[in-house]
Each structure stands twice: as structure tokens, then as C-alpha cells.
Amino acid sequence: MPARSKWVLAEPPPPDRVHALAAEFALSPAIISLAVQRGFDTPEKLAPFLYPRLRDLSDPFELPGMTEAVARIGKAIHTREKVLLYGDYDVDGVSSLAILHKVLGAYGLDAKTFLPQRMEEGYGLSREGLARGLADCSPTLVIAADCGTNSRDEARHLAGQGIDLVILDHHEPAQEGTAECVALVNPKLGDRRHYLCTGGVAFKVAHALLKTYPLPEFDLRQHLDLVSLATVADIVPVVDENRIFVRRGLVQLDRTLNPGILALKNVVGMRAPARSHDIGFKLGPRLNASGRLDTAEVSLELLLTPDPNRARVLADELDRRNGERQALEQRTRDEAERCLHELSAEDRGTGIVVGGRGWHPGVVGIVASRIVKQYHRPTFVVAIDENGLGKGSGRSVPGISLIGAIEACRDLLENGGGHDMAAGISIREENLPEFQRRFAAHIAATAVNGELQPRLHLDAEADFGDLTLDLLDSYELLRPFGNGNPQPVFMSRNVRVLSEPRVLKEKHLKFRLAQNGAERDALYFNGAEVDLPRPPWDIAYTIDRNEYRGQTSLTIAIQAVRKASGRG
């Protein structure tokens, strides 16, 4: 049964502080209150949060390994070496390669790009992938993007052939040590900016190159659209410098000159102003689709092509592949649900592990995310091939580390790693039952502070009468939303339903609601699947701006409903 969330309403910050900041910044106290709740409680903290500026980006040479990387890449530029750009097949990897290819191209270096094939060559800097990439290029320098930090054997293999390696990455360094190479630029090796994805690292490498070897005619800001794609799609925290990248990158998305991005925006029907959810739910899934099913070469070509006609063909192809991915995901999810319900209550009570033959490894991560969202349990979904080797993807809940769980079960695994909230494993089919047992036991021992109780965090209580267009003007300054800066969730009590809801696309509901004399329209996405209580209700919701036929309105998107509880 899906987990039922406990509603937790945040304590409002001190009114005197809120009103002082609201007066100083000439903004709505309601919006200032939300910012103060998130830690921006002084003018010095609040100003860069509300008004992020590119000039506030730090010196790129503060990143570990940057000096060595720029020196080696600069040498390759000036001696016109053959360079192989080796990337990962997700949006971050593809966007990073596109940024690097464009900046090296501006220096007159036509670097060769390479993406591994998911099924045959696996994730990251693999020996199989390198064999094919080196055969095509015969480089003297390999630049690995979004992979390679822990590729110790592969680094030694390249060094043995006299090939230098520069790694740009953001993944966690292994306890056993990192790859030995000419330069490893990974913020996790330093004490700051751990939030950067590889797209952000690639931008900083480009910035450092341009500071060292200026190109007055090259405007790096025009490629912030690629950085925003990588940052949002990789679900890294949208904080500090990432906030600058995404805020400015979304503006660049609206005015992009990149033919591929323009074509993809047209395919998905994207309108200005660009939002984080446009990347997360429209552009990102399509750019990820080809890499999930096989290779991401179509996505990379789309981001690099100068030809608008070719871009339209590629965008249509990615849209078609995304449809295939959705169908494959749904089949896998249905089968995973059946496996889940065959588990005992004890086996699925803390951590969930399900696996099956014939499942596509490219969609198991998405299916794991869906299961975690529905049941609020750390989950691994494992695709098992014809040889009995399973490739699994895991997702977790806040406060429970998948890396800790992997280490506790390391003897059962062929391989495993990733992040606290998202990780991957390789496991033999015969070890899956014991992994399920040990994984669940580890989660039970770890979740001692209520981590398995889902909570719906409510930022503020509001009356319908407070929801005005003037409020929206200040609200825009809280964007961009995402990991680390979630969209605020409001709560309103004792809401009446004025008429039967309209059913949209057989699954969404549109309501006309009223509270204290004020009426508002509201949408409840996938609300047709929810067992709604009898009104009146308390509702949890987000707000947004809607532009339609020249008219601006405030829209309510319901997140949850419960029976009205009064003021308790």
C-alpha cells in the first residue's frame, strides 16, 4: 500500500526579521519569509540568492586539479594534438562533451567525441569503450567527462600506451584511491563546491582556458543553456554557483542559438519563460532516451549540429525514442510491482529489492524512483541478462545512504557505487535473495530516526485571498527550483469544493475551490487515481504563473488532500 505522508508545517521565522528584510528589499513579506526559512536571513545572504550574478562565480582555478588540466589541454591546443573526448551517456555527460567540443573548436582543435554503448561497453571509462574509441582516433590525450575518477586500471592502461588522461568528474572518490592521471578535476577532492555536476566543471575548465589563453570572439555565456541542462537533469543541488548557472542558463534557453536545442524545444512545445521543470520533464528525458536504450550519440549530435534541418530530424528521433522508453519503463514497472507484492511484508517493510530477466537496464533507475516515490522505501531494481548477471539501479530516501548499504553487502556484489541517494550495482542472480535480506536488514538498522515515515513538508500556511499576482512578482525571485531549493509547498485549511471536478486526459482533475470568500481554480495531476475524502479539505499545493492569450493568472497545483482538520 502506498505510504501516507505526515504533514509537517514549518515554523514561521521571526516577524521582525522578515519585515525588516522585506522593507529593505521592497518585496512581499510572504516571499521573504520563505527565503529566511531556507537560511537566507541576512542582507548579505539574501542578495546573492535573489539576484545571482555571473560575476559572483569563483575563480575556476580554485577547483583541485584545474591548473594541471589547463596546462595539459593548452599544450594539446597549441601543438594540434589528437584529442579524444570520452563521456557518459546521460544528459550531464553529453552536455559536458558538447561544452568541451565547442570551446576546443573555438581554439581550432577538432576533438573527436566518443560515447560508450550502454549494453556492450557499460558505464564509464571502460576497457571495452576505450578499445573502440582509441581505434577510431589514435589520440595522445583523452579527456574523460562525467566518469573516470575511480578508473585506476583504465588510467594505467592508457599510460602504458603513452596516452595522457585528464578527468573531469563529480562522482565520489573511492576509498581505495582515485585514478592516477595528468589531472583529475573533481570538486569532491576539495573542500568546496561539491554540488557541481560535470557540466559545471566543464564550464569552469572552459573559463580557466579562456582566462589563460583569451579568445575575445568566443562568448562562453552563450553555452550556459548546456550547463543548465546538465545541472537540472543530473538533479544536483541548485545552490550557490549552481543557482547562478541555472538562473542564467534558463534565460539562455529562451534565447538559445543552438539549432539542436531550438529543435527539441519545438518538439516538446516549450514556451518562454523556460523553467527547471521544462528540463526535468521535457528536454531531459528526451536527451536521456537514446542513452538509456543504447547509445547517446543522437543526443550529442543534436547538441553539436549547426544544421537546423538535421537538428529537426534528430529531435524527432529523440522524441520517438522517448516514447519507446516510456513504454519499456511501464512494462518493467508493472512487472516490478508484481514482484514487489510477492515479497513478504517483512521483506518489503524496510528496503525493497526486485529483479527480473528481460528488464532493460536503461530504465531500472526510473522504475526505482517511481517505487521510492510511491512506497518511501530505499529500492534497488535489477535487470538480469541471459547469463544471470544483474545490473541494478537504486534510489533512496533522505537520511539513508545507499553507499553505506552497498558497503554492508559488498561481498555479494560484483561491483557497486554512486551517490547516497542514487547508486548502481552488478550482482549475480543467485545472490539476489541474500542481497534482498541483507539490504533490508541494513536499512532497518540504519533508519532509527523515522526516515521511513514519509513527510510532506509545508513551507507556509496561506489563505486564498493572499494568492495574488503581486505575490507572484516576488515569487519569481525564488527560482530556479530544484534539488536543494524545492518549490515551496503552501497549505490552506477548510477549503470547499464548488462543483464536480472536470477530468482531464482521463487522469487529472480540475477543481473550482473556495476559502473564506475567495475562489481559485486548481489542478490535481493524477488526482483521478487518488481516493479523495469528503470535503471540506485541507490542501497542500504549489503555485505558478500561467500566461494564456495575453492574460496572466495564478494557478494552484494540488500536491495532497486531507479531510479538514481545523486549526489544530
C-alpha positions as CSV (number, residue, x, y, z in Angstrom):
1,M,0.0,0.0,0.0
2,P,1.4,3.4,-0.9
3,A,2.9,5.3,2.1
4,R,0.8,8.0,3.7
5,S,2.7,11.2,4.4
6,K,2.7,13.1,7.7
7,W,2.1,16.8,7.1
8,V,4.8,18.9,8.7
9,L,4.2,22.7,8.7
10,A,7.4,24.7,9.1
11,E,7.7,27.2,11.9
12,P,7.5,30.8,10.6
13,P,10.6,32.9,11.1
14,P,10.7,35.9,13.4
15,P,8.3,38.5,12.1
16,D,10.6,41.4,12.9
17,R,13.4,40.0,10.8
18,V,11.1,39.2,7.9
19,H,9.6,42.7,7.9
20,A,12.9,44.4,8.1
21,L,14.3,42.4,5.1
22,A,11.0,42.9,3.2
23,A,11.3,46.7,3.6
24,E,15.0,46.7,2.7
25,F,14.4,44.7,-0.5
26,A,11.0,46.1,-1.3
27,L,9.5,42.6,-1.6
28,S,6.5,40.7,-0.3
29,P,6.9,39.6,3.4
30,A,5.5,36.2,2.5
31,I,8.3,35.6,-0.1
32,I,11.0,37.0,2.2
33,S,9.7,34.6,4.9
34,L,10.2,31.6,2.6
35,A,13.8,32.8,1.8
36,V,14.6,33.3,5.5
37,Q,13.3,29.7,6.3
38,R,15.9,28.5,3.8
39,G,18.7,30.2,5.6
40,F,18.9,33.5,3.7
41,D,18.3,35.5,6.8
42,T,20.7,38.5,6.4
43,P,21.0,41.1,3.6
44,E,24.5,39.6,2.7
45,K,23.0,36.1,2.2
46,L,19.7,37.2,0.7
47,A,21.0,39.5,-2.1
48,P,23.0,36.8,-4.0
49,F,20.2,34.3,-3.5
50,L,17.5,36.6,-5.0
51,Y,19.9,38.2,-7.6
52,P,22.5,35.6,-8.6
53,R,25.2,37.1,-11.0
54,L,27.8,35.6,-13.2
55,R,30.4,38.0,-11.8
56,D,30.0,36.2,-8.4
57,L,31.3,32.9,-9.8
58,S,34.5,31.9,-8.1
59,D,37.9,31.7,-9.8
60,P,37.9,28.3,-11.7
61,F,41.5,27.7,-10.6
62,E,40.2,27.1,-7.1
63,L,39.0,23.6,-8.2
64,P,41.5,20.9,-7.4
65,G,43.5,19.7,-10.5
66,M,42.5,22.7,-12.6
67,T,46.0,24.2,-13.1
68,E,47.3,20.8,-14.4
69,A,44.3,20.3,-16.6
70,V,44.6,23.7,-18.3
71,A,48.3,23.3,-18.8
72,R,47.8,19.9,-20.5
73,I,44.8,20.9,-22.6
74,G,46.6,24.1,-23.6
75,K,49.6,22.1,-24.8
76,A,47.2,19.9,-26.9
77,I,45.7,23.1,-28.4
78,H,48.9,24.7,-29.3
79,T,50.6,21.6,-30.7
80,R,47.4,20.4,-32.5
81,E,47.3,17.0,-30.9
82,K,44.7,14.4,-31.5
83,V,42.3,14.6,-28.5
84,L,39.5,12.1,-27.6
85,L,36.6,13.4,-25.6
86,Y,35.2,10.4,-23.7
87,G,31.8,10.9,-22.0
88,D,28.9,9.3,-20.2
89,Y,25.6,8.7,-21.9
90,D,23.3,10.8,-19.7
91,V,22.4,14.5,-20.1
92,D,25.3,15.6,-17.9
93,G,27.9,13.6,-19.8
94,V,26.5,14.6,-23.2
95,S,26.2,18.3,-22.3
96,S,29.8,18.3,-20.9
97,L,31.2,16.8,-24.1
98,A,29.3,19.5,-26.1
99,I,30.7,22.3,-24.0
100,L,34.3,20.9,-24.3
101,H,33.9,20.3,-28.0
102,K,32.7,23.8,-28.6
103,V,35.4,25.6,-26.6
104,L,38.2,23.4,-28.1
105,G,36.7,24.0,-31.6
106,A,37.0,27.8,-30.9
107,Y,40.7,27.3,-30.4
108,G,40.8,25.4,-33.8
109,L,41.1,21.9,-32.3
110,D,38.6,19.5,-33.7
111,A,38.5,16.9,-30.9
112,K,36.9,13.5,-31.5
113,T,33.9,12.7,-29.3
114,F,33.1,9.2,-28.0
115,L,30.2,7.8,-26.0
116,P,30.2,4.2,-24.8
117,Q,27.3,1.8,-25.8
118,R,25.4,1.0,-22.6
119,M,24.8,-2.7,-23.3
120,E,28.1,-3.7,-24.8
121,E,30.6,-1.4,-23.2
122,G,29.0,-0.5,-19.9
123,Y,29.1,2.7,-17.8
124,G,32.1,5.0,-17.6
125,L,35.7,4.7,-18.7
126,S,35.7,1.0,-19.6
127,R,38.4,-1.0,-21.3
128,E,35.8,-2.1,-23.9
129,G,34.8,1.5,-24.6
130,L,38.4,2.7,-24.8
131,A,39.3,0.0,-27.3
132,R,36.8,1.3,-29.7
133,G,37.4,5.0,-29.0
134,L,41.2,4.7,-29.4
135,A,40.9,2.7,-32.6
136,D,38.8,5.5,-34.1
137,C,41.1,8.3,-33.1
138,S,44.6,7.2,-32.0
139,P,44.9,10.2,-29.6
140,T,47.7,11.4,-27.5
141,L,45.3,12.9,-24.9
142,V,42.0,11.5,-23.6
143,I,39.7,13.9,-21.7
144,A,37.1,11.9,-19.7
145,A,33.9,13.7,-18.7
146,D,31.4,12.6,-16.1
147,C,33.4,9.4,-15.5
148,G,36.9,8.2,-14.6
149,T,37.5,9.3,-11.0
150,N,38.0,5.7,-9.8
151,S,39.1,4.2,-13.1
152,R,42.5,3.1,-11.8
153,D,43.0,0.2,-14.2
154,E,41.9,2.1,-17.2
155,A,44.2,5.0,-16.4
156,R,47.2,2.6,-16.1
157,H,46.2,1.0,-19.4
158,L,46.3,4.4,-21.1
159,A,49.6,5.4,-19.5
160,G,51.1,2.1,-20.7
161,Q,50.2,3.2,-24.3
162,G,51.8,6.6,-23.8
163,I,48.4,8.4,-23.8
164,D,47.8,11.2,-21.3
165,L,44.5,11.3,-19.4
166,V,42.6,14.3,-18.0
167,I,39.5,13.5,-16.0
168,L,36.6,16.0,-15.4
169,D,34.1,14.4,-13.0
170,H,31.9,14.9,-9.9
171,H,31.4,11.3,-8.7
172,E,32.5,10.2,-5.2
173,P,36.2,9.1,-4.9
174,A,36.6,5.5,-3.9
175,Q,38.2,4.7,-0.5
176,E,40.8,2.6,-2.4
177,G,42.0,5.7,-4.2
178,T,41.5,7.5,-7.5
179,A,42.9,7.1,-11.0
180,E,46.5,8.3,-11.5
181,C,46.5,10.7,-14.4
182,V,47.8,14.0,-15.6
183,A,44.9,15.9,-14.0
184,L,41.8,15.0,-12.1
185,V,39.3,17.9,-11.8
186,N,36.7,16.8,-9.3
187,P,35.2,19.2,-6.7
188,K,34.7,16.3,-4.3
189,L,38.5,16.1,-3.9
190,G,38.4,19.6,-2.4
191,D,36.5,21.2,0.5
192,R,34.1,23.3,-1.5
193,R,31.6,23.2,-4.4
194,H,30.8,19.5,-4.0
195,Y,27.4,20.3,-5.6
196,L,28.8,20.9,-9.1
197,C,27.9,18.4,-11.8
198,T,30.3,17.7,-14.6
199,G,28.6,20.2,-16.8
200,G,29.5,22.9,-14.3
201,V,33.1,21.5,-14.1
202,A,33.4,21.6,-17.9
203,F,32.2,25.2,-17.9
204,K,34.8,26.1,-15.3
205,V,37.5,24.3,-17.3
206,A,36.4,26.4,-20.3
207,H,36.5,29.5,-18.2
208,A,40.0,28.7,-17.0
209,L,41.2,28.1,-20.5
210,L,39.8,31.4,-21.7
211,K,41.5,33.2,-18.8
212,T,44.8,31.6,-19.7
213,Y,44.5,31.7,-23.5
214,P,42.0,34.5,-24.2
215,L,39.6,34.3,-27.2
216,P,37.9,37.7,-27.4
217,E,35.4,36.5,-30.1
218,F,34.2,33.4,-28.0
219,D,31.3,34.1,-25.7
220,L,31.2,31.3,-23.1
221,R,27.9,32.7,-21.7
222,Q,26.1,31.5,-24.9
223,H,26.7,28.0,-23.7
224,L,25.1,28.3,-20.3
225,D,22.0,26.6,-21.8
226,L,24.1,23.4,-21.9
227,V,25.2,23.9,-18.3
228,S,21.6,24.4,-17.1
229,L,20.6,21.2,-19.0
230,A,23.3,19.2,-17.2
231,T,22.7,20.7,-13.7
232,V,18.9,20.2,-13.6
233,A,18.8,16.9,-15.4
234,D,21.5,15.4,-13.1
235,I,19.5,16.5,-10.0
236,V,22.5,18.1,-8.2
237,P,21.6,20.8,-5.7
238,V,20.6,24.1,-7.2
239,V,22.5,26.1,-4.7
240,D,25.3,28.7,-4.7
241,E,27.1,28.6,-8.1
242,N,24.7,26.1,-9.5
243,R,21.9,28.6,-8.8
244,I,23.8,31.1,-10.9
245,F,24.3,28.6,-13.7
246,V,20.6,27.5,-13.8
247,R,19.1,31.0,-13.4
248,R,21.3,32.4,-16.2
249,G,21.1,29.2,-18.2
250,L,17.3,29.2,-18.3
251,V,17.5,32.8,-19.7
252,Q,19.9,31.5,-22.3
253,L,17.5,28.6,-23.1
254,D,14.9,31.2,-24.0
255,R,17.2,32.9,-26.5
256,T,19.4,30.0,-27.5
257,L,21.1,29.9,-30.9
258,N,21.8,26.2,-30.6
259,P,19.9,24.6,-33.5
260,G,19.5,21.3,-31.7
261,I,18.1,22.9,-28.5
262,L,15.8,25.0,-30.7
263,A,14.5,21.9,-32.5
264,L,14.0,20.0,-29.3
265,K,12.1,22.9,-27.7
266,N,9.9,22.9,-30.7
267,V,9.2,19.2,-30.5
268,V,8.1,19.4,-26.9
269,G,6.1,22.6,-27.4
270,M,8.2,24.6,-24.8
271,R,7.3,28.2,-24.3
272,A,9.1,31.1,-22.6
273,P,10.0,31.6,-19.9
274,A,12.0,28.4,-19.5
275,R,11.6,26.7,-16.2
276,S,13.6,23.9,-14.4
277,H,10.7,21.5,-14.9
278,D,10.9,22.1,-18.7
279,I,14.4,20.5,-18.4
280,G,13.4,17.9,-15.9
281,F,10.2,16.6,-17.6
282,K,10.6,17.6,-21.3
283,L,14.1,18.2,-22.6
284,G,16.0,16.0,-20.2
285,P,14.0,12.8,-20.7
286,R,14.4,13.0,-24.5
287,L,18.1,13.7,-24.3
288,N,18.4,10.8,-21.9
289,A,16.2,8.4,-24.0
290,S,18.8,7.3,-26.6
291,G,21.5,6.7,-24.0
292,R,19.1,4.7,-21.8
293,L,18.2,2.3,-24.6
294,D,21.6,2.0,-26.4
295,T,23.9,5.0,-27.1
296,A,23.6,8.7,-26.6
297,E,25.2,9.6,-30.0
298,V,21.9,11.0,-31.3
299,S,21.7,13.4,-28.3
300,L,25.3,14.5,-28.7
301,E,24.9,15.1,-32.4
302,L,21.8,17.1,-31.7
303,L,23.7,19.4,-29.3
304,L,26.6,19.8,-31.8
305,T,25.0,20.1,-35.2
306,P,25.0,23.5,-36.9
307,D,22.3,22.4,-39.4
308,P,18.7,23.3,-38.4
309,N,17.3,20.7,-40.8
310,R,19.4,17.9,-39.3
311,A,18.5,19.2,-35.9
312,R,14.8,18.7,-36.6
313,V,15.4,15.1,-37.8
314,L,17.4,14.3,-34.6
315,A,14.9,16.0,-32.3
316,D,12.1,13.9,-33.8
317,E,14.2,10.8,-33.4
318,L,14.8,11.5,-29.7
319,D,11.0,12.2,-29.2
320,R,10.3,8.8,-30.8
321,R,12.9,7.0,-28.7
322,N,11.5,8.7,-25.6
323,G,8.1,7.1,-26.4
324,E,9.8,3.7,-26.7
325,R,11.5,4.4,-23.3
326,Q,8.2,5.2,-21.7
327,A,6.5,2.0,-23.0
328,L,9.5,-0.1,-21.8
329,E,9.5,1.7,-18.5
330,Q,5.8,1.0,-18.0
331,R,6.2,-2.7,-18.7
332,T,9.1,-3.0,-16.4
333,R,7.3,-1.1,-13.7
334,D,4.2,-3.4,-14.0
335,E,6.4,-6.5,-13.6
336,A,8.4,-4.9,-10.7
337,E,5.1,-4.2,-8.9
338,R,4.1,-7.8,-9.3
339,C,7.5,-8.9,-7.9
340,L,7.1,-6.4,-5.0
341,H,3.7,-7.8,-4.0
342,E,5.1,-11.3,-3.9
343,L,7.6,-10.2,-1.2
344,S,6.6,-10.8,2.4
345,A,5.6,-7.7,4.4
346,E,8.9,-8.1,6.3
347,D,11.0,-8.2,3.1
348,R,9.4,-5.0,1.7
349,G,9.0,-3.2,5.1
350,T,12.4,-1.5,5.1
351,G,14.3,-1.9,1.9
352,I,13.0,-3.2,-1.5
353,V,14.9,-5.3,-4.0
354,V,13.2,-6.6,-7.1
355,G,14.8,-8.1,-10.2
356,G,13.8,-9.9,-13.4
357,R,15.1,-11.3,-16.6
358,G,14.3,-9.3,-19.8
359,W,14.1,-6.0,-18.0
360,H,16.1,-3.3,-19.7
361,P,18.9,-1.9,-17.6
362,G,18.4,1.5,-19.1
363,V,15.0,2.0,-17.3
364,V,15.6,0.4,-14.0
365,G,16.7,3.7,-12.4
366,I,13.5,5.4,-13.4
367,V,11.4,2.4,-12.1
368,A,13.3,2.5,-8.8
369,S,12.5,6.2,-8.5
370,R,8.8,5.5,-9.0
371,I,8.7,2.8,-6.4
372,V,10.5,5.0,-3.9
373,K,8.1,7.8,-4.5
374,Q,5.1,5.5,-4.0
375,Y,6.3,3.5,-1.0
376,H,9.0,5.6,0.5
377,R,11.5,2.8,0.9
378,P,15.1,2.6,-0.4
379,T,14.9,0.5,-3.5
380,F,17.0,-1.4,-6.0
381,V,15.6,-2.6,-9.3
382,V,17.8,-5.2,-11.1
383,A,17.8,-6.2,-14.7
384,I,19.2,-9.7,-15.2
385,D,20.7,-10.8,-18.5
386,E,20.7,-14.2,-20.2
387,N,24.0,-15.1,-18.4
388,G,22.5,-14.4,-14.9
389,L,24.3,-11.1,-14.3
390,G,22.1,-8.4,-12.9
391,K,22.6,-4.7,-13.4
392,G,20.7,-2.7,-10.8
393,S,19.9,0.9,-10.1
394,G,19.0,2.1,-6.6
395,R,17.2,5.2,-5.2
396,S,16.9,6.1,-1.6
397,V,15.0,8.4,0.8
398,P,16.5,11.3,2.7
399,G,18.8,10.2,5.6
400,I,19.6,6.7,4.3
401,S,22.8,6.2,2.3
402,L,22.9,3.7,-0.5
403,I,26.7,3.8,-0.4
404,G,26.5,2.5,3.2
405,A,24.2,-0.3,2.2
406,I,26.4,-1.3,-0.7
407,E,29.5,-1.4,1.6
408,A,27.5,-3.6,4.0
409,C,26.7,-6.1,1.2
410,R,29.9,-5.7,-0.8
411,D,30.8,-9.4,-0.7
412,L,27.5,-10.2,-2.5
413,L,28.2,-7.8,-5.4
414,E,30.3,-7.9,-8.5
415,N,30.5,-4.1,-8.4
416,G,28.7,-1.1,-6.9
417,G,29.0,2.6,-6.3
418,G,27.4,6.0,-6.9
419,H,25.9,8.5,-4.5
420,D,24.0,8.4,-1.2
421,M,20.7,8.9,-2.9
422,A,21.3,7.1,-6.3
423,A,23.6,4.2,-6.9
424,G,24.3,1.3,-9.3
425,I,25.2,-2.4,-8.6
426,S,26.2,-5.5,-10.5
427,I,25.1,-8.8,-8.9
428,R,24.8,-12.5,-9.8
429,E,21.2,-13.7,-10.0
430,E,21.8,-16.3,-7.3
431,N,22.9,-13.7,-4.8
432,L,19.8,-11.6,-5.2
433,P,17.7,-13.2,-2.4
434,E,20.5,-12.8,0.1
435,F,21.1,-9.2,-1.1
436,Q,17.4,-8.5,-0.5
437,R,17.6,-9.9,3.0
438,R,20.9,-8.1,4.0
439,F,19.8,-4.8,2.3
440,A,16.5,-4.8,4.2
441,A,18.4,-5.6,7.5
442,H,20.9,-2.8,6.9
443,I,18.1,-0.3,6.3
444,A,16.2,-1.4,9.4
445,A,19.4,-0.9,11.5
446,T,20.1,2.5,9.9
447,A,16.6,4.0,9.9
448,V,16.4,4.8,13.6
449,N,15.2,8.4,13.4
450,G,11.9,8.0,11.5
451,E,13.5,8.1,8.0
452,L,10.9,5.6,6.7
453,Q,8.0,7.7,7.7
454,P,7.3,10.0,4.6
455,R,6.8,13.6,5.4
456,L,5.1,16.3,3.4
457,H,7.0,19.4,4.3
458,L,4.8,22.5,4.1
459,D,6.6,25.8,3.9
460,A,3.8,28.1,4.8
461,E,0.1,28.4,5.5
462,A,-1.8,30.7,3.2
463,D,-5.3,32.0,2.7
464,F,-6.7,32.0,-0.9
465,G,-7.0,35.8,-0.5
466,D,-3.2,36.0,-0.2
467,L,-2.7,34.4,-3.6
468,T,-2.4,37.4,-5.9
469,L,-0.4,38.4,-9.0
470,D,1.6,40.9,-6.8
471,L,2.7,37.9,-4.8
472,L,3.9,36.1,-8.0
473,D,6.1,39.1,-8.9
474,S,8.2,38.5,-5.8
475,Y,7.8,34.7,-6.0
476,E,9.7,34.6,-9.3
477,L,12.9,35.7,-7.4
478,L,12.9,32.4,-5.5
479,R,13.5,30.5,-8.8
480,P,15.1,28.3,-10.1
481,F,13.6,25.5,-8.1
482,G,15.2,22.0,-7.9
483,N,17.2,19.8,-5.6
484,G,18.4,22.0,-2.6
485,N,15.8,24.7,-3.4
486,P,12.5,22.9,-3.8
487,Q,9.4,24.7,-5.0
488,P,7.5,26.0,-1.9
489,V,4.5,24.0,-0.8
490,F,1.7,26.0,0.7
491,M,-1.2,24.8,2.8
492,S,-4.8,26.1,3.0
493,R,-7.4,24.8,5.5
494,N,-11.1,24.3,5.3
495,V,-11.3,24.5,1.5
496,R,-14.7,23.9,-0.1
497,V,-15.3,22.3,-3.5
498,L,-17.8,24.3,-5.5
499,S,-18.6,21.8,-8.2
500,E,-17.8,18.3,-9.6
501,P,-14.2,18.3,-10.9
502,R,-13.5,18.1,-14.6
503,V,-11.5,15.0,-15.6
504,L,-8.6,15.9,-18.0
505,K,-6.9,13.2,-20.1
506,E,-8.6,10.5,-18.0
507,K,-6.3,11.0,-15.0
508,H,-6.1,14.7,-14.0
509,L,-8.7,16.7,-12.1
510,K,-9.6,20.4,-12.4
511,F,-11.4,21.9,-9.4
512,R,-13.1,25.2,-8.6
513,L,-12.3,25.8,-4.9
514,A,-13.3,28.4,-2.3
515,Q,-12.0,29.5,1.1
516,N,-13.1,32.5,3.1
517,G,-14.9,34.1,0.2
518,A,-12.1,33.8,-2.3
519,E,-12.3,31.3,-5.2
520,R,-9.5,29.7,-7.1
521,D,-9.0,27.2,-9.9
522,A,-6.8,24.2,-9.1
523,L,-5.4,21.2,-10.9
524,Y,-4.6,17.9,-9.3
525,F,-2.3,15.9,-11.6
526,N,-3.1,12.2,-11.5
527,G,-5.8,13.1,-9.0
528,A,-8.2,10.6,-10.6
529,E,-6.2,7.8,-9.1
530,V,-6.5,9.2,-5.5
531,D,-9.2,8.2,-3.0
532,L,-10.3,11.7,-2.0
533,P,-12.0,12.3,1.3
534,R,-15.3,14.2,1.6
535,P,-14.9,18.0,1.6
536,P,-14.1,20.3,3.2
537,W,-10.4,19.7,2.8
538,D,-7.0,20.9,3.8
539,I,-4.9,21.1,0.7
540,A,-1.2,21.2,0.1
541,Y,-0.2,22.9,-3.2
542,T,2.3,24.8,-5.2
543,I,1.6,28.0,-7.1
544,D,2.7,29.1,-10.5
545,R,2.2,31.8,-13.2
546,N,0.1,31.0,-16.2
547,E,0.2,33.0,-19.4
548,Y,-2.7,32.3,-21.8
549,R,-3.9,34.6,-24.7
550,G,-2.2,37.6,-23.1
551,Q,-3.8,37.0,-19.7
552,T,-1.8,36.2,-16.6
553,S,-3.3,34.2,-13.8
554,L,-2.1,32.3,-10.7
555,T,-2.5,28.6,-10.9
556,I,-2.7,26.1,-8.0
557,A,-1.3,22.6,-8.4
558,I,-2.5,20.3,-5.6
559,Q,0.1,18.0,-4.1
560,A,-2.1,16.3,-1.4
561,V,-5.5,16.5,0.1
562,R,-6.8,15.5,3.6
563,K,-10.0,16.0,5.4
564,A,-10.2,19.4,7.0
565,S,-8.7,19.3,10.5
566,G,-9.5,22.8,11.7
567,R,-6.7,24.8,13.3
568,G,-5.1,22.1,15.3
